[in-house]
Amino acid sequence: MMTAQTIRDLLPTASGRTVIVRSDLNVPLAEGRVTDDGRIRASLPAITQLAEAGAKVVVLAHLGRPKGEVNPQFSLAPVADRMRALSELSIFIADDVTGPHAQQAAHALEAGQVLLVENVRFDARETAADDDQRAEFAQEIAALAGDSGAYVNDAFGAVHRQHASVYDIAALLPSYQGPLVATELEVLDRLITNPRRPYTVVLGGSKVSDKLAVIDNLLDRADTLLIGGGMAYTFLKAQGHDVASSLLEEDQIPVVKEYLARSANGAAKIVLPVDTVVAEAFQADANHAVVSVDAMTTGPGGSAALGLDIGPETAKLYADHIAASATVFWNGPMGVFEMENFAAGTKTVAEALTTVDGLSVVGGGDSAAAVRTLGFDDTNYGHISTGGGASLEYLEGKTLPGIQALTK
């Protein structure tokens, strides 16, 4: 099997060279400020290693979905500010991606300095379906590095995308796997190949359709699947429960019934909520109550019940399963954790993962944001993934374009 070169292979020859680093800096912003800097903190070690080795570092990243147009709302300028606050690096930002300013700034870099170019998704060619358009953009990116340049992909959160800065660029420069990507692959392989048992998977989030493939694959690998979040109501409906006004994907009920049947016939045990927190509206201060999943017909004040969190009995049940496990993978919150009244289920699960005597993996995205929002430190867990979608696709058994591109 062919393997990728890593950043360790590059560092001895990095001095004086321009190294393009694809980082994952897709962080939440509010009023022009970064509200969760987890991905920035995770990206800085690779950038710092290269700078300290004497490289001239050009960082590429995306933020949000500007749809191929320059949009100040998605500028990386606040990210550059946060990078400066978190490090002692000399960091500059270009106001374009591969245009005159980026070219001038890249060629003016001195050893140990860092240039963050603007959001790569400001250029429609980054995500184009047309191979030639992406290749053209990749050529412009590679030109920033000059003749002796190199490329490092340290953006695990983007490796499932066949984008110019993730996939096409690797064919143009000597390419290396960054430490975040290497660590993610190592941890995820432990979840797939001979995980320590009991092995429990906790899945939440709003839509079951987002998790179908990973459920399909993990049913034959895990021992227990704990289901929460909005997706739980489709499972409950498939069991015959009335879920009232709760989130429901009616078209997914047949496949969910198939998964429940597989579970009953010896695959991983699927555990569903036994109680839930229902509200009269999707509002932080809405009247709410805890009800059994058998009694969801009406909510507070006679309103149609809207499920927004797992209930306390379910949270305890899930916490007990987690605490008794040797390997736990969690992806997706148990409820609307951004609203205090509907955060208890997610908080209980997050706390339970800190007690695991083994490997605990928080699967990126909303789950990572939740543990930080709810006051938990990254060090409380075995690993916090920097790529929710990429993690799921890898656990589904898919080939990830950004990983494939680095394998020579």
C-alpha positions in Angstrom: 0.0 0.0 0.0 1.4 3.4 -1.0 1.7 6.0 1.8 2.0 9.7 2.0 5.0 11.7 3.0 4.5 13.7 6.2 5.6 17.1 7.4 8.5 15.4 9.2 9.9 14.5 5.8 9.7 18.1 4.7 11.1 19.9 7.7 14.8 19.1 7.1 14.7 20.8 3.7 12.1 23.5 4.4 14.5 26.4 5.1 14.3 29.1 2.5 11.4 27.4 0.6 7.9 28.7 0.2 5.5 26.1 1.6 1.8 26.3 0.8 -0.3 25.0 3.8 -3.9 24.2 3.4 -5.4 24.7 6.9 -8.9 24.3 8.3 -9.8 27.8 9.6 -13.5 27.5 9.0 -14.5 29.0 12.4 -17.7 30.6 13.6 -17.8 34.4 13.7 -20.0 36.9 15.4 -19.7 40.7 14.9 -16.4 40.2 13.2 -14.9 38.2 16.0 -14.0 34.5 16.2 -16.3 32.8 18.8 -14.6 29.3 18.8 -10.9 29.3 18.0 -10.5 25.5 18.3 -9.6 25.0 14.6 -7.2 27.9 14.7 -5.4 26.5 17.7 -5.2 23.1 16.1 -3.8 24.5 12.8 -1.0 26.6 14.4 1.5 23.8 15.3 2.1 22.8 11.7 2.4 26.4 10.6 4.8 27.1 13.5 6.9 24.1 12.8 7.5 25.2 9.2 8.2 28.8 10.2 10.7 27.8 12.8 12.3 25.5 10.3 12.9 28.6 8.1 10.2 28.2 5.6 8.2 31.0 4.1 4.6 29.9 4.8 1.6 30.7 2.7 -1.7 29.6 4.3 -4.8 28.7 2.4 -8.2 28.3 4.0 -11.9 28.7 3.4 -14.6 30.2 5.7 -18.3 29.6 5.2 -19.9 29.5 1.7 -19.4 32.8 -0.2 -20.4 31.0 -3.4 -17.4 32.0 -5.4 -17.8 35.7 -4.8 -15.9 38.2 -2.7 -18.0 38.8 0.4 -16.5 40.7 3.4 -18.8 38.7 5.7 -16.6 35.7 5.0 -13.2 37.4 5.1 -10.4 35.7 6.9 -9.2 39.0 8.5 -10.7 38.1 12.0 -8.9 34.7 11.7 -5.6 36.4 11.1 -6.2 38.6 14.1 -6.8 35.6 16.3 -3.8 33.7 14.9 -1.6 36.7 15.9 -3.1 36.7 19.4 -2.5 33.0 19.8 1.1 32.9 18.5 4.3 34.8 18.2 4.5 34.4 14.5 4.9 37.3 12.0 1.6 36.9 10.1 0.4 39.0 7.2 -2.9 38.8 5.3 -3.5 39.4 1.6 -6.7 40.9 0.4 -7.1 38.5 -2.5 -6.4 34.8 -3.1 -4.0 34.5 -6.0 -4.2 38.1 -7.3 -1.6 40.9 -7.3 -1.6 41.5 -3.6 -1.2 37.8 -2.8 1.6 37.4 -5.4 3.5 40.5 -4.2 3.1 39.5 -0.5 4.1 35.8 -1.1 7.3 36.9 -3.0 8.2 39.4 -0.3 8.0 36.9 2.5 11.2 36.3 4.5 12.1 33.0 6.2 9.9 32.3 9.2 7.1 34.7 8.1 3.5 33.7 7.4 1.1 34.9 4.8 -2.6 34.1 5.0 -4.3 34.7 1.7 -8.0 35.5 1.5 -10.8 32.9 1.6 -10.1 30.5 -1.3 -13.9 30.2 -1.8 -13.9 33.8 -3.0 -12.8 32.3 -6.3 -15.4 30.1 -7.9 -12.8 27.9 -9.4 -11.9 26.5 -6.0 -15.1 24.4 -5.9 -15.8 24.1 -9.6 -17.0 20.8 -11.0 -15.0 21.4 -14.1 -11.5 19.8 -13.8 -9.9 22.4 -16.1 -11.1 25.4 -14.0 -9.9 23.8 -10.8 -6.5 23.0 -12.4 -6.2 26.6 -13.6 -6.7 27.9 -10.1 -4.4 25.3 -8.6 -1.7 26.5 -11.0 -2.1 30.1 -9.7 -1.8 28.8 -6.1 1.3 26.8 -6.9 2.8 29.9 -8.5 2.8 31.6 -5.1 5.4 29.1 -4.0 7.8 29.5 -6.9 10.1 26.8 -8.3 11.3 25.2 -5.0 7.9 25.2 -3.3 6.1 22.5 -1.4 2.5 21.8 -0.3 1.2 20.5 3.0 -2.4 19.5 3.6 -3.3 20.0 7.2 -7.0 20.5 6.7 -8.7 17.3 7.6 -12.0 19.0 7.6 -11.7 19.6 3.9 -10.1 16.3 2.6 -13.5 14.9 1.6 -13.8 17.7 -1.0 -12.3 17.5 -4.5 -11.4 21.2 -4.5 -8.5 23.0 -6.1 -6.7 23.8 -2.8 -7.2 20.3 -1.5 -6.9 17.9 -4.5 -5.6 19.5 -7.6 -2.7 21.4 -6.0 -1.1 18.2 -4.8 -0.3 17.2 -8.4 1.7 20.4 -8.9 4.1 20.5 -5.9 5.9 18.0 -3.7 3.1 17.2 -1.3 3.0 16.2 2.4 0.5 15.2 5.0 0.1 17.6 7.9 0.1 16.5 11.5 -3.7 17.1 11.9 -4.5 14.9 8.9 -2.0 12.2 10.1 -3.5 12.2 13.6 -7.1 12.1 12.4 -6.4 9.1 10.2 -4.6 7.3 13.0 -7.5 7.8 15.4 -10.2 7.0 12.9 -8.4 3.8 11.9 -8.6 2.8 15.6 -12.3 3.2 15.4 -12.5 0.9 12.3 -9.9 -1.7 12.9 -10.1 -3.8 16.1 -11.4 -1.1 18.5 -11.3 -1.9 22.2 -14.7 -3.1 23.4 -17.3 -2.3 24.4 -17.4 0.1 21.5 -20.2 2.7 21.6 -21.2 5.2 19.0 -23.3 8.3 19.9 -25.0 10.0 17.0 -27.1 13.2 17.1 -27.7 16.2 15.1 -30.8 17.2 13.2 -31.1 14.9 10.2 -30.9 11.2 10.0 -30.2 11.4 6.3 -26.8 13.0 7.1 -25.8 9.9 9.1 -27.4 7.0 7.1 -24.1 5.7 5.5 -22.2 5.8 8.8 -25.0 4.0 10.6 -25.0 1.4 7.9 -21.2 0.8 8.2 -21.0 1.0 12.0 -23.9 -1.3 12.7 -21.5 -4.2 11.9 -18.6 -2.7 13.8 -19.8 -1.1 17.0 -21.5 -2.8 19.9 -24.0 0.0 20.7 -25.5 3.0 18.8 -27.0 5.7 21.0 -29.3 8.0 19.0 -30.2 11.5 20.0 -30.9 14.9 18.5 -33.5 15.7 15.9 -32.7 12.5 14.1 -34.0 10.5 17.0 -37.6 11.4 16.2 -37.4 9.7 12.8 -36.3 6.5 14.6 -39.1 6.9 17.2 -41.6 7.4 14.4 -40.3 4.2 12.7 -41.1 2.4 16.0 -44.7 3.7 15.9 -44.4 6.7 18.3 -46.3 9.9 17.7 -43.6 12.6 17.5 -46.1 15.5 17.0 -44.3 18.6 15.6 -40.8 17.2 16.2 -38.3 17.1 13.3 -39.2 14.2 11.1 -37.8 12.9 7.8 -40.7 10.8 6.7 -38.9 9.5 3.6 -36.2 8.0 5.7 -38.5 5.8 7.8 -38.2 2.7 5.6 -34.4 2.6 5.8 -34.5 3.4 9.5 -36.9 0.4 10.0 -34.3 -1.7 8.1 -31.6 -0.6 10.5 -33.8 -1.4 13.5 -34.4 -4.8 12.1 -30.7 -5.4 11.6 -30.1 -4.4 15.2 -32.7 -6.8 16.4 -31.1 -9.6 14.4 -27.7 -9.3 16.0 -26.0 -6.1 14.7 -25.1 -3.3 17.0 -27.8 -2.5 19.6 -29.6 0.7 18.7 -30.7 2.6 21.8 -33.4 5.3 21.5 -34.6 8.0 23.9 -37.2 6.9 26.5 -38.1 10.5 27.4 -37.6 13.9 25.7 -37.9 17.6 26.4 -40.7 19.1 24.4 -41.5 22.8 23.9 -44.3 24.8 22.5 -42.0 26.7 20.1 -38.4 26.7 18.8 -37.4 29.5 21.1 -34.9 29.8 24.0 -37.6 30.9 26.5 -40.4 28.7 25.2 -42.5 26.8 27.7 -41.2 23.2 27.9 -41.7 20.0 29.7 -40.2 16.5 30.0 -42.4 13.7 28.7 -42.1 10.0 28.0 -41.7 9.2 24.3 -45.1 7.5 24.6 -46.7 10.8 25.5 -45.5 13.3 22.9 -48.9 14.1 21.4 -49.2 17.4 23.1 -46.7 19.8 24.7 -46.9 22.5 27.3 -50.3 24.4 27.3 -51.8 21.9 24.9 -49.5 22.8 22.0 -48.2 20.3 19.5 -45.1 18.8 21.1 -41.8 19.9 19.6 -38.9 17.8 20.8 -35.7 19.8 21.4 -33.6 17.6 23.6 -33.3 14.1 25.1 -34.8 13.8 28.5 -33.0 13.3 31.8 -33.8 9.6 32.0 -32.4 9.1 28.5 -29.3 11.2 29.3 -28.5 9.0 32.3 -29.1 5.9 30.3 -26.7 7.1 27.6 -24.1 8.3 30.2 -24.1 4.8 31.8 -23.5 3.2 28.4 -20.7 5.6 27.6 -19.0 5.2 31.0 -19.0 1.4 30.6 -17.3 1.6 27.2 -13.7 1.3 26.2 -14.1 3.1 22.9 -16.6 5.9 22.2 -17.2 8.0 19.1 -19.6 10.9 19.3 -20.9 13.0 16.5 -23.8 15.4 16.8 -25.5 17.1 19.8 -28.4 15.6 21.7 -30.5 18.7 21.5 -30.5 22.4 20.7 -27.5 23.0 23.0 -27.2 26.6 22.0 -30.4 27.2 24.1 -29.8 26.7 27.8 -33.2 25.0 28.4 -32.3 22.3 25.8 -28.6 21.8 26.5 -28.8 19.3 29.4 -28.7 16.2 27.2 -25.7 17.2 25.3 -23.9 18.3 28.5 -24.5 15.0 30.1 -23.1 13.1 27.1 -20.1 15.4 27.0 -19.4 14.9 30.7 -19.8 11.1 30.4 -17.2 11.0 27.6 -14.6 12.6 30.0 -14.9 9.5 32.2 -14.2 6.9 29.5 -11.3 4.6 30.5 -10.1 4.2 26.9 -10.5 6.1 23.7 -13.0 8.9 23.5 -13.4 10.7 20.2 -15.6 13.9 19.7 -16.4 13.9 16.0 -15.9 17.5 15.0 -18.3 20.3 13.9 -21.3 20.9 16.3 -20.1 18.4 18.8 -16.7 20.1 19.2 -18.4 23.5 19.5 -20.8 22.0 22.1 -18.1 20.7 24.4 -16.4 24.1 24.4 -19.6 26.1 24.7 -20.6 24.0 27.7 -17.4 24.6 29.5 -15.3 21.4 28.8 -11.7 21.6 27.8 -10.3 19.7 24.8 -7.9 17.9 27.1 -10.9 16.1 28.7 -11.1 13.9 25.6 -8.9 11.5 23.8 -9.3 13.3 20.5 -11.5 16.1 19.2 -11.8 15.8 15.4 -11.3 18.9 13.3 -13.5 17.4 10.5 -17.1 16.4 11.1 -18.1 15.6 7.5 -14.7 14.1 6.6 -14.7 11.9 9.7 -18.1 10.5 8.9 -17.2 9.8 5.3 -14.0 8.0 6.4 -16.0 5.9 8.8 -18.4 5.2 6.0 -15.5 3.6 4.2 -15.3 6.3 1.4 -12.1 7.3 -0.3 -11.3 10.9 0.5 -10.0 12.9 -2.4 -7.6 15.0 -0.4 -6.1 11.9 1.2 -5.9 10.1 -2.1 -4.1 13.1 -3.7 -1.3 12.9 -1.1 -0.7 9.2 -1.6 2.1 8.6 -4.2 
